[in-house]
């Protein structure tokens, strides 16, 4: 990835977390696991968003992950060797293109001189196609069992990115809302 595009992706990274509304979320977990046994967690330092998230947004995401798990009754510890679970994230972007074609006028349909609705009447029609380029960001949050070193829960959220400038406080609020939405089913079996 080019440096300029990497900075842009980092600046836009949290726009995937722009808000809980409009973010497409899927979750998966092992239903055989008793999630009540996980009392402590550590946020993985090496979770850097796949290299696409700048330092400020990386810290915001990690802060939000910790706050969300703490609100669920878990206690944060400094080292994953001391934790029951470890949490990390990755962030990716994908460029997409959409096309919209609008037709105007009549293309020979209607009552024509040949008799009937589909006669050989002359028609005038035109169409206009608009091409739109946009980025979709995907945030993946994974929780691991530290003793088994296996993933036990994963949540993926995708959203069209926005390059609108936001204040640091607004960025944090939007990240918090997205992370809470993505982790709304954690721990599984509890109502949030």
C-alpha positions as CSV (number, residue, x, y, z in Angstrom):
1,X,0.0,0.0,0.0
2,X,1.3,3.4,-0.8
3,X,2.1,5.7,2.1
4,X,-0.5,8.3,1.2
5,X,-3.2,5.7,0.9
6,X,-2.1,4.1,4.2
7,X,-2.5,7.4,6.0
8,X,-5.9,7.9,4.3
9,X,-7.0,4.5,5.4
10,X,-5.8,5.2,8.9
11,X,-7.6,8.5,9.0
12,X,-10.7,6.8,7.7
13,X,-10.4,3.7,9.7
14,X,-12.7,4.6,12.4
15,X,-15.4,5.8,10.0
16,X,-16.2,2.1,9.7
17,X,-17.0,2.5,13.3
18,X,-18.8,5.7,12.5
19,X,-21.8,4.6,14.4
20,X,-23.6,1.5,15.4
21,X,-26.4,2.2,12.9
22,X,-25.6,1.2,9.4
23,X,-22.7,-1.1,10.3
24,X,-23.2,-4.7,9.1
25,X,-22.1,-7.0,12.0
26,X,-21.7,-10.7,12.1
27,X,-20.4,-12.7,15.0
28,X,-19.3,-16.3,15.6
29,X,-18.2,-18.2,18.7
30,X,-17.8,-21.7,20.1
31,X,-21.2,-22.6,21.8
32,X,-19.5,-25.4,23.8
33,X,-17.5,-22.8,25.8
34,X,-18.6,-21.6,29.2
35,X,-17.8,-17.9,28.8
36,X,-18.5,-17.2,32.5
37,X,-15.0,-18.7,33.3
38,X,-13.3,-15.7,31.6
39,X,-12.8,-13.1,34.3
40,X,-9.7,-11.3,33.1
41,X,-8.5,-10.0,29.8
42,X,-5.6,-8.2,28.1
43,X,-5.7,-6.1,25.0
44,X,-3.1,-7.3,22.6
45,X,-0.4,-4.7,21.8
46,X,0.4,-6.3,18.5
47,X,-3.2,-5.7,17.3
48,X,-2.4,-2.7,15.1
49,X,-5.2,-2.8,12.7
50,X,-3.2,-4.6,10.0
51,X,-0.9,-1.6,9.6
52,X,-3.8,0.6,8.3
53,X,-4.7,2.4,11.5
54,X,-2.7,5.4,12.7
55,X,-1.4,5.6,16.3
56,X,-4.2,7.8,17.6
57,X,-7.0,5.6,16.3
58,X,-5.2,2.5,17.4
59,X,-5.2,3.8,20.9
60,X,-8.9,4.8,20.6
61,X,-9.9,1.3,19.5
62,X,-7.9,-0.4,22.2
63,X,-9.4,2.0,24.8
64,X,-12.8,1.2,23.6
65,X,-12.2,-2.6,23.6
66,X,-11.0,-2.4,27.2
67,X,-13.9,-0.2,28.3
68,X,-16.5,-2.5,26.7
69,X,-15.1,-5.7,28.3
70,X,-14.8,-4.0,31.7
71,X,-18.5,-2.9,31.4
72,X,-19.3,-6.6,30.9
73,X,-17.7,-7.5,34.3
74,X,-14.3,-8.5,33.2
75,X,-11.1,-7.1,34.7
76,X,-8.2,-5.8,32.6
77,X,-4.7,-7.0,33.3
78,X,-1.4,-5.7,31.7
79,X,0.0,-9.0,30.3
80,X,-1.8,-11.7,28.3
81,X,0.2,-14.3,30.3
82,X,-1.9,-13.2,33.4
83,X,-5.2,-13.1,31.5
84,X,-8.0,-15.6,30.9
85,X,-8.7,-14.0,27.5
86,X,-6.9,-11.7,25.1
87,X,-8.6,-9.3,22.7
88,X,-7.3,-7.8,19.5
89,X,-8.5,-6.3,16.2
90,X,-7.6,-5.9,12.6
91,X,-8.8,-3.4,10.1
92,X,-9.0,-3.7,6.3
93,X,-10.3,-1.5,3.5
94,X,-11.6,-2.5,0.1
95,X,-12.2,-0.2,-2.9
96,X,-15.6,-0.7,-4.6
97,X,-17.4,0.8,-7.6
98,X,-21.1,1.1,-8.1
99,X,-23.0,2.0,-11.3
100,X,-26.4,3.5,-11.5
101,X,-28.2,3.9,-14.9
102,X,-31.3,6.0,-15.3
103,X,-33.4,5.7,-18.5
104,X,-35.6,8.6,-19.6
105,X,-38.2,8.9,-22.3
106,X,-40.2,6.3,-24.1
107,X,-38.6,3.6,-26.2
108,X,-41.3,3.0,-28.8
109,X,-44.0,1.7,-26.3
110,X,-47.5,3.1,-26.2
111,X,-50.3,3.4,-28.7
112,X,-48.7,3.6,-32.1
113,X,-49.9,4.0,-35.6
114,X,-49.6,0.2,-36.2
115,X,-52.6,-0.3,-33.9
116,X,-52.4,-1.6,-30.4
117,X,-50.1,-0.9,-27.5
118,X,-47.0,-2.4,-29.0
119,X,-47.3,-0.9,-32.5
120,X,-44.4,0.4,-34.4
121,X,-44.5,3.9,-32.9
122,X,-41.4,5.9,-32.8
123,X,-39.8,6.6,-29.4
124,X,-37.1,8.7,-27.9
125,X,-35.0,7.4,-25.1
126,X,-31.8,8.3,-23.4
127,X,-29.8,6.9,-20.5
128,X,-27.2,8.2,-18.1
129,X,-24.8,6.0,-16.1
130,X,-23.1,7.3,-13.0
131,X,-20.0,5.6,-11.6
132,X,-19.3,6.0,-7.9
133,X,-16.0,4.9,-6.2
134,X,-16.1,4.3,-2.5
135,X,-14.2,2.4,0.3
136,X,-15.7,-0.2,2.6
137,X,-13.9,-0.7,5.9
138,X,-14.0,-3.9,7.9
139,X,-13.1,-4.0,11.6
140,X,-12.5,-7.5,13.0
141,X,-12.5,-8.0,16.7
142,X,-11.3,-11.4,18.0
143,X,-11.1,-12.8,21.5
144,X,-8.8,-15.6,22.3
145,X,-8.5,-18.2,25.2
146,X,-4.9,-17.5,26.4
147,X,-4.3,-21.0,27.8
148,X,-5.6,-22.9,24.8
149,X,-4.3,-20.2,22.4
150,X,-7.5,-20.5,20.4
151,X,-10.0,-18.0,19.1
152,X,-13.3,-18.2,21.0
153,X,-15.3,-15.3,19.7
154,X,-15.1,-13.1,16.6
155,X,-17.1,-10.1,15.4
156,X,-16.8,-8.5,12.0
157,X,-18.3,-5.1,11.2
158,X,-18.3,-3.5,7.8
159,X,-19.4,0.0,6.7
160,X,-18.9,2.4,3.9
161,X,-16.1,4.8,5.0
162,X,-16.5,8.6,5.3
163,X,-13.6,11.1,5.0
164,X,-15.5,13.7,6.9
165,X,-13.2,15.4,9.5
166,X,-14.3,14.7,13.1
167,X,-13.1,16.0,16.4
168,X,-11.0,13.6,18.6
169,X,-14.0,13.3,21.0
170,X,-16.4,12.5,18.2
171,X,-14.0,9.9,16.8
172,X,-13.8,8.2,20.2
173,X,-17.6,8.3,20.6
174,X,-18.1,6.8,17.2
175,X,-15.5,4.1,17.9
176,X,-17.1,3.3,21.2
177,X,-20.5,2.9,19.6
178,X,-19.2,0.6,16.9
179,X,-17.2,-1.6,19.3
180,X,-20.2,-1.8,21.7
181,X,-22.4,-2.8,18.7
182,X,-19.9,-5.4,17.5
183,X,-19.5,-6.9,21.0
184,X,-23.2,-6.7,22.0
185,X,-23.4,-10.5,22.0
186,X,-20.3,-10.9,24.2
187,X,-20.3,-12.9,26.3
188,X,-22.7,-15.2,24.5
189,X,-25.8,-16.2,26.3
190,X,-26.3,-12.9,28.1
191,X,-28.8,-10.2,27.1
192,X,-27.4,-6.8,26.4
